[in-house]
Every structure is written in C-alpha cells, then in structure tokens.
Amino acid sequence: MSPLSAAGIDPFDESVYRAILVRHTAGPADIAADLGSTPERTGRALDRLRENGLVGRLSGARRRYAAIDPNGAVDALVRARTAELDGVRAAAGELSRLFATARQGSSEQVEVVDGSEALGRWFVRLQQEARSEVITLDRPPYALTTSNPVESAALSRGVRYRAVYAPEALEWPGVLGDIRELVAHGEHARVLPGLRIKLAIADRRLALMPLSLDFAENVRAAVIRPSALLDGLIDYWELCWRTATPLDAPADDPLGPEDRQMLTLLVSGLKDEAIARQLGWSVRTMRRRISRLHEQLGAANRFQAGVIAARRGWIEGPSSEGPVAGPAGP
C-alpha cells in the first residue's frame, strides 16, 4: 500500500503529488509527461489533490498547480480522515445504547433469533421482500457461507444494492471475484477499514444484525423493525458509506494481457510455481514482473496489488462455479 492510501489518496494521485513536489509548479501535461500518463487523467488527479488540500491552483488562464508543503497538508488530511473514523466509532457506541433501550422496550420492534440457520433464513427473507434497496455492512466471519445467490436475482428485478466491505472480507477466497461479478450486475461496492458490525437493511424498514462476531458459539441476531434503533442503524450505515472508498472505480489504463493474466491468477490464490507454469515463465521472471507491478500500482504485497487492480477495473475477479453468488452472506 502506498503511504497515503490510508488517508484516502489513490496510488496514482500520490504519484502525481510526488511529481509536482519535485517540480513545485506544473500543469497536467507536464506531470503526464513525467508519469507516462494522459493530461486528462492527470488533470483529474490534480483536481482530487486540490480537494484534499495537497495542491493549489494558480491564477491565470493556463491551468497550473502548485504543491502545498506536505508538513501541513498531509497533517490536515490525516486529521480529517481520523475525525471521520472517530465519528464512525462514536456512532457505534450510540447505536449500542439505542439497541439496549430498544431491547428493554417493545418486543415487536426487536426480535432476537438463535442459530446459523435462522440467521440465514432471515437474510434470505429480508432480500426477497425488498422492493427498492438493500444496504449492507459486510465483514468476516460468516455463519454459513460467503455466497449470496439471492442478490443476483434481486438485482435482476431492479432492487438496488449498496455494500460496504471490510478489507478483511476481500482476503477470503473467491470474495473479490464475487464482488467484481456483482458490481458488473449493478451492485455499488465500497471498502472501509474498521467495520465492527455486520448489518443488512431492506427498504429502510427491516434490519438484520448479528449480536456477536463470535460465530464459534451460539449465533444470535437481532431482527429490527421501524424504531429509533433502526433509524440510528441507517444513519450509521450512511456515515460508513460516505467515509468508504469505492471499489467499482472505472479503469484508466488497462494492463497488458500477460500482466492481467498474472494478476488474475494471483487473485485466484495460485502459488508462484503454478502461475509461472501457466504462463510459460520461470519463477524468477514471474517474481520480477510482480515486483514491477507492485511499484506501478503502489502496492506492498500481492493481495493489495490484486485489490488495487480490481478497483481500477484493470482485471476481472476470478470466476466462481455455479450461479452468481454475493459475498454479503450472513
């Protein structure tokens, strides 16, 4: 992961920022020439950097930018990001208090169900009864499976899905491929570190939330109907959504076919020897090309390289057998 990724700066945007730090002032065409990119893509990156307070636009007819001293600019960016995440954390505490209050009140508003099968049945029912939208917070562990075959059917009948994933979810085998498939069918997906709950809400009138993430013990979940608790959960989801980073960003620069195939095999979980054999390379050649791609993508490891490439639309996720299955399982 590139150094500024945790503050919400895309690796390509960071490379633009580094280039303008060297030049002090520059236009999109200057930076594009330095990075081997296009002025259009570089211009969009400069505009994003400006929104984040890392560069300023100079006056005059020509479109030129000046770098802002990182000592102050990056500190301000980190403080803003930290404040957003603190808001998410504080909201979780408020939701806990709302939940405790609701449990002491009307049993009609909150129903507690026991067992993995009951949780799974409610998750299916919630989606099947949805008429307009399903919103979720998705993170491991999973009570039954990562697969969610109901989502593809709901998408086909016009139900909108918006999902916020924890980075840990993307590490589970096949999940990233499922997400890419669902995004292609209409799901809107984002990723947010630090998710502490799992949640699914249908039409803003019915929610399902596991009460514990320790699925090794007895699985219990709350079915929440219209109430102050449900309103608080919706507000919390909206806060997470605004803070999260899109996973379905369009591609700007596609990879070559060999690098794309290599990354796809990496995402699929194949080992070095198997990938090299598939591509007809030596293991040494494959590792050298992986190292080069890490630099190009601003990734610290292979998993991050696959995630970043998938976010940019440079590769398709690994295919899964059987019907399209969503990762936002119970």
C-alpha positions as CSV (number, residue, x, y, z in Angstrom):
1,M,0.0,0.0,0.0
2,S,1.3,3.4,-0.9
3,P,2.0,5.7,2.1
4,L,-1.0,8.0,1.6
5,S,-3.5,5.2,0.8
6,A,-4.7,5.0,4.4
7,A,-5.6,8.7,4.2
8,G,-7.8,8.0,1.2
9,I,-5.3,9.1,-1.6
10,D,-5.2,6.8,-4.6
11,P,-1.7,5.5,-5.5
12,F,-1.9,7.2,-8.9
13,D,-2.9,10.5,-7.2
14,E,0.0,10.1,-4.9
15,S,2.4,9.7,-7.8
16,V,1.1,12.9,-9.2
17,Y,1.6,14.6,-5.9
18,R,5.2,13.4,-5.7
19,A,5.8,14.6,-9.2
20,I,4.5,18.1,-8.5
21,L,6.5,18.3,-5.3
22,V,9.6,17.8,-7.4
23,R,8.6,20.5,-9.9
24,H,7.0,22.9,-7.3
25,T,4.5,24.1,-10.0
26,A,3.3,22.3,-13.1
27,G,0.3,21.8,-15.5
28,P,-1.4,18.5,-16.2
29,A,0.6,18.0,-19.4
30,D,3.9,18.4,-17.5
31,I,3.0,15.8,-14.9
32,A,1.5,13.5,-17.6
33,A,4.8,13.5,-19.5
34,D,6.7,12.7,-16.3
35,L,4.5,9.7,-15.5
36,G,3.7,8.5,-18.9
37,S,0.0,9.1,-18.5
38,T,-2.5,11.3,-20.2
39,P,-3.2,15.0,-19.4
40,E,-6.9,14.2,-18.9
41,R,-6.2,11.5,-16.2
42,T,-3.5,13.7,-14.6
43,G,-5.8,16.7,-14.6
44,R,-8.5,14.7,-12.7
45,A,-5.9,13.6,-10.2
46,L,-4.8,17.2,-9.7
47,D,-8.4,18.2,-9.0
48,R,-8.7,15.5,-6.4
49,L,-5.5,16.5,-4.8
50,R,-6.7,20.1,-4.7
51,E,-10.0,18.9,-3.0
52,N,-7.8,17.1,-0.4
53,G,-5.7,20.2,0.2
54,L,-2.5,18.9,-1.2
55,V,-2.1,21.2,-4.2
56,G,-3.4,24.7,-5.0
57,R,-4.4,26.0,-8.4
58,L,-2.5,29.1,-9.6
59,S,-4.2,32.1,-11.0
60,G,-4.1,32.8,-14.8
61,A,-5.6,31.5,-18.0
62,R,-3.3,28.4,-18.1
63,R,-4.2,25.5,-15.8
64,R,-1.3,25.2,-13.4
65,Y,-0.9,23.9,-9.9
66,A,1.5,24.4,-7.0
67,A,2.3,21.8,-4.4
68,I,1.4,22.6,-0.8
69,D,4.0,21.8,1.9
70,P,3.4,18.2,3.0
71,N,4.2,19.0,6.6
72,G,0.9,20.9,6.9
73,A,-1.2,19.5,4.1
74,V,-0.7,15.8,5.0
75,D,-1.3,16.5,8.7
76,A,-4.6,18.2,7.9
77,L,-5.6,15.3,5.6
78,V,-4.8,12.8,8.3
79,R,-6.7,14.8,10.9
80,A,-9.8,15.0,8.7
81,R,-9.7,11.2,8.0
82,T,-9.2,10.5,11.7
83,A,-12.1,12.7,12.6
84,E,-14.3,10.8,10.1
85,L,-13.3,7.4,11.5
86,D,-13.8,8.7,15.1
87,G,-17.3,9.7,14.0
88,V,-18.0,6.2,12.9
89,R,-16.6,4.8,16.1
90,A,-18.7,7.2,18.2
91,A,-21.8,6.3,16.2
92,A,-21.2,2.6,17.1
93,G,-21.4,3.5,20.8
94,E,-24.6,5.4,20.3
95,L,-26.1,2.5,18.4
96,S,-25.3,0.2,21.3
97,R,-27.2,2.4,23.6
98,L,-30.1,2.6,21.2
99,F,-30.1,-1.2,21.0
100,A,-30.1,-1.7,24.7
101,T,-33.0,0.8,25.1
102,A,-34.9,-1.0,22.3
103,R,-34.5,-4.4,23.9
104,Q,-36.0,-3.1,27.1
105,G,-38.9,-1.7,25.2
106,S,-41.4,-3.2,22.8
107,S,-40.6,-6.8,21.7
108,E,-42.3,-6.0,18.4
109,Q,-39.5,-3.7,17.4
110,V,-36.6,-6.0,18.1
111,E,-36.8,-9.8,17.7
112,V,-33.8,-12.0,18.7
113,V,-33.3,-15.2,16.6
114,D,-30.9,-18.0,17.5
115,G,-28.8,-20.2,15.3
116,S,-27.0,-20.0,12.0
117,E,-29.9,-21.5,10.1
118,A,-32.3,-18.9,11.5
119,L,-29.9,-16.1,10.6
120,G,-29.5,-17.4,7.1
121,R,-33.3,-17.7,6.6
122,W,-33.8,-14.1,7.8
123,F,-31.1,-12.9,5.5
124,V,-32.8,-14.6,2.5
125,R,-36.2,-13.3,3.6
126,L,-35.0,-9.8,4.0
127,Q,-33.7,-9.7,0.4
128,Q,-36.7,-11.5,-1.1
129,E,-39.1,-9.0,0.5
130,A,-37.0,-6.0,-0.6
131,R,-38.7,-3.8,-3.2
132,S,-36.3,-0.9,-3.8
133,E,-33.0,-1.2,-1.9
134,V,-30.7,-3.4,0.2
135,I,-27.8,-1.8,2.1
136,T,-25.2,-3.8,3.9
137,L,-22.0,-3.7,6.1
138,D,-20.0,-6.9,5.3
139,R,-17.2,-8.3,7.2
140,P,-16.0,-11.8,8.4
141,P,-16.8,-14.2,9.9
142,Y,-19.7,-15.8,8.1
143,A,-22.2,-18.0,9.8
144,L,-22.9,-20.2,6.8
145,T,-21.1,-19.1,3.6
146,T,-19.7,-16.1,1.8
147,S,-22.1,-16.8,-1.1
148,N,-25.4,-15.0,-1.5
149,P,-27.3,-16.3,-4.5
150,V,-30.3,-14.3,-3.7
151,E,-28.6,-11.0,-4.6
152,S,-28.2,-11.7,-8.3
153,A,-32.0,-12.4,-8.5
154,A,-32.9,-9.3,-6.6
155,L,-30.6,-7.2,-8.8
156,S,-32.3,-8.6,-11.9
157,R,-35.7,-7.4,-10.6
158,G,-34.5,-3.9,-10.0
159,V,-33.5,-3.9,-6.3
160,R,-30.6,-1.6,-5.7
161,Y,-27.7,-3.0,-3.6
162,R,-25.1,-0.8,-1.9
163,A,-22.4,-2.7,0.2
164,V,-19.6,-1.5,2.4
165,Y,-16.9,-4.2,2.8
166,A,-14.2,-4.5,5.5
167,P,-10.8,-5.2,3.9
168,E,-10.7,-8.5,5.8
169,A,-13.6,-9.7,3.6
170,L,-11.6,-9.3,0.5
171,E,-9.0,-11.8,1.9
172,W,-11.5,-14.7,1.9
173,P,-11.1,-17.0,-1.2
174,G,-13.3,-16.0,-4.0
175,V,-14.9,-13.0,-2.4
176,L,-13.2,-10.4,-4.6
177,G,-14.3,-12.2,-7.7
178,D,-17.9,-12.4,-6.4
179,I,-17.8,-8.6,-5.8
180,R,-16.5,-7.9,-9.2
181,E,-19.2,-10.0,-10.7
182,L,-21.9,-8.3,-8.7
183,V,-20.6,-4.9,-9.5
184,A,-20.9,-5.8,-13.2
185,H,-24.6,-6.7,-12.5
186,G,-25.3,-3.4,-10.7
187,E,-24.1,-3.6,-7.1
188,H,-22.4,-0.4,-5.7
189,A,-19.4,-1.5,-3.6
190,R,-17.1,0.4,-1.3
191,V,-14.4,-0.7,1.3
192,L,-13.9,0.8,4.8
193,P,-11.3,-0.3,7.4
194,G,-12.5,-0.7,11.0
195,L,-16.0,-2.1,10.5
196,R,-17.1,-3.6,13.8
197,I,-20.6,-4.9,12.9
198,K,-22.4,-6.8,10.2
199,L,-25.6,-5.4,9.0
200,A,-28.3,-5.7,6.3
201,I,-31.2,-3.3,5.8
202,A,-34.0,-3.7,3.3
203,D,-36.0,-0.7,2.2
204,R,-35.1,1.2,5.4
205,R,-37.8,-0.7,7.2
206,L,-36.2,-4.0,8.3
207,A,-32.7,-4.7,9.5
208,L,-30.8,-7.9,10.4
209,M,-27.7,-7.6,12.7
210,P,-25.7,-10.4,14.4
211,L,-25.3,-9.6,18.1
212,S,-21.8,-11.1,18.2
213,L,-19.0,-11.8,15.7
214,D,-18.0,-15.0,17.6
215,F,-19.8,-17.5,15.4
216,A,-18.0,-20.4,17.0
217,E,-20.5,-20.1,19.8
218,N,-24.3,-19.8,19.6
219,V,-25.2,-17.5,16.8
220,R,-27.7,-14.8,17.7
221,A,-29.0,-11.9,15.6
222,A,-31.5,-9.1,16.0
223,V,-34.3,-8.5,13.5
224,I,-35.1,-4.8,13.8
225,R,-38.3,-3.2,12.6
226,P,-39.2,0.6,12.4
227,S,-37.9,2.2,15.5
228,A,-35.3,4.7,16.8
229,L,-32.8,1.9,16.7
230,L,-33.4,1.3,13.0
231,D,-33.1,5.0,12.3
232,G,-29.8,5.0,14.1
233,L,-28.5,2.0,12.2
234,I,-29.4,3.7,8.9
235,D,-27.6,6.8,9.9
236,Y,-24.6,4.7,10.9
237,W,-24.6,2.9,7.5
238,E,-24.8,6.3,5.7
239,L,-21.8,7.6,7.7
240,C,-19.8,4.4,6.7
241,W,-20.8,4.8,3.1
242,R,-19.7,8.4,2.9
243,T,-16.3,7.5,4.5
244,A,-15.7,4.4,2.4
245,T,-13.6,4.1,-0.7
246,P,-15.3,3.0,-4.0
247,L,-14.4,-0.5,-5.2
248,D,-16.0,-0.1,-8.6
249,A,-13.9,2.7,-10.0
250,P,-13.5,2.6,-13.8
251,A,-10.3,1.7,-15.4
252,D,-8.0,4.4,-16.8
253,D,-5.0,2.4,-18.1
254,P,-5.6,-1.3,-18.8
255,L,-2.7,-3.7,-18.3
256,G,-1.1,-5.8,-20.9
257,P,-2.6,-9.2,-21.4
258,E,0.2,-11.1,-19.7
259,D,0.3,-8.9,-16.6
260,R,-3.5,-9.0,-16.5
261,Q,-3.5,-12.8,-16.6
262,M,-0.8,-12.9,-13.9
263,L,-2.7,-10.6,-11.6
264,T,-5.9,-12.6,-12.1
265,L,-4.0,-15.8,-11.2
266,L,-2.6,-14.1,-8.1
267,V,-6.1,-13.0,-7.0
268,S,-7.3,-16.6,-7.6
269,G,-4.7,-17.8,-5.0
270,L,-2.4,-19.8,-7.1
271,K,1.2,-20.3,-5.9
272,D,4.3,-18.9,-7.7
273,E,5.2,-22.2,-9.4
274,A,1.7,-22.8,-10.7
275,I,1.4,-19.3,-12.1
276,A,4.8,-19.5,-13.8
277,R,3.8,-22.8,-15.3
278,Q,0.5,-21.4,-16.6
279,L,2.3,-18.5,-18.3
280,G,5.3,-20.4,-19.5
281,W,7.7,-18.3,-17.5
282,S,10.5,-19.1,-15.0
283,V,9.6,-18.4,-11.3
284,R,12.4,-15.8,-11.3
285,T,10.8,-14.0,-14.3
286,M,7.4,-14.0,-12.8
287,R,8.6,-12.6,-9.4
288,R,10.5,-9.9,-11.2
289,R,7.3,-8.9,-13.1
290,I,5.3,-9.0,-9.9
291,S,7.8,-6.6,-8.3
292,R,7.5,-4.2,-11.2
293,L,3.7,-4.3,-10.9
294,H,3.9,-3.6,-7.2
295,E,5.8,-0.4,-8.0
296,Q,3.4,0.6,-10.7
297,L,0.3,0.0,-8.5
298,G,1.8,1.3,-5.3
299,A,1.1,-2.0,-3.6
300,A,3.1,-3.5,-0.7
301,N,2.1,-7.1,-1.4
302,R,0.3,-9.3,-3.9
303,F,-3.1,-9.2,-2.3
304,Q,-3.0,-5.4,-2.3
305,A,-1.9,-5.4,-6.0
306,G,-4.9,-7.5,-6.9
307,V,-7.3,-5.4,-4.9
308,I,-6.0,-2.1,-6.4
309,A,-6.0,-3.5,-10.0
310,A,-9.6,-4.8,-9.4
311,R,-10.7,-1.4,-8.0
312,R,-9.4,0.3,-11.1
313,G,-11.1,-2.2,-13.4
314,W,-7.7,-3.4,-14.7
315,I,-8.6,-7.1,-14.1
316,E,-11.7,-9.2,-13.7
317,G,-12.0,-11.1,-10.4
318,P,-11.7,-14.9,-10.5
319,S,-14.8,-16.7,-11.8
320,S,-16.9,-18.8,-9.4
321,E,-18.7,-22.0,-10.2
322,G,-22.4,-22.2,-10.2
323,P,-24.8,-19.2,-10.1
324,V,-23.5,-15.7,-9.3
325,A,-23.1,-15.6,-5.5
326,G,-22.7,-12.4,-3.5
327,P,-20.2,-12.2,-0.7
328,A,-22.5,-10.4,1.7
329,G,-23.6,-13.6,3.3
330,P,-24.8,-13.9,6.9
